[in-house]
Amino acid sequence: MEIGFVAQELHEVFPQAVSKGGEDPNKQPWLIDYAKLTPVLAKAIQEQQLQIEELKKEINVLKGK
């Protein structure tokens, strides 16, 4: 099983990481430069972690801790 992004879908939201292919996808496939995604994904994880910490605090307040 392969795991990854569909280049055509990623191109719609983050075209900087995608190289368009040609007419024949077997000869000139669409390509993704995963290195360009790393900083974006790292930032998203940082933002998500902040939200998790805020929600944990809110839960503790609601539980009376």
C-alpha positions in Angstrom: 0.0 0.0 0.0 1.3 3.4 -0.9 0.5 6.5 1.2 0.8 10.0 -0.1 -1.0 12.9 -1.6 -2.7 13.1 -5.0 -0.7 15.7 -6.9 -3.7 17.1 -8.8 -5.6 17.7 -5.5 -2.6 19.2 -3.7 -2.1 21.5 -6.6 -5.5 23.1 -5.9 -4.4 24.1 -2.3 -0.6 24.3 -2.5 0.6 24.5 -6.1 4.2 25.5 -5.0 4.8 21.8 -4.1 3.6 20.3 -7.3 5.1 19.9 -10.8 2.5 19.4 -13.4 2.9 16.4 -15.7 2.4 16.0 -19.4 -0.3 14.4 -21.6 0.9 10.9 -20.9 1.1 10.3 -17.1 3.3 7.2 -17.7 5.9 9.3 -19.3 5.5 12.6 -17.5 3.6 12.1 -14.2 2.6 14.9 -11.9 5.2 15.1 -9.1 5.1 16.4 -5.5 8.1 17.9 -3.8 7.5 16.7 -0.3 10.4 18.8 1.1 8.3 21.9 0.3 5.4 20.5 2.4 7.5 19.8 5.5 7.5 23.4 6.9 3.8 23.8 6.2 3.0 20.5 7.9 5.2 21.3 10.9 3.5 24.6 11.4 0.0 23.0 11.2 1.1 20.5 13.9 2.3 23.3 16.1 -1.0 25.1 15.7 -3.0 22.0 16.4 -0.9 21.3 19.5 -1.8 24.8 20.8 -5.5 24.1 20.3 -5.1 20.7 22.1 -3.5 22.4 25.1 -6.2 25.1 25.2 -8.9 22.5 25.1 -7.2 20.5 27.9 -7.2 23.6 30.1 -10.9 24.3 29.2 -11.8 20.7 30.1 -10.0 21.0 33.5 -11.9 24.2 34.3 -15.2 22.5 33.4 -14.3 19.5 35.6 -13.4 21.9 38.4 -9.7 21.0 38.6 
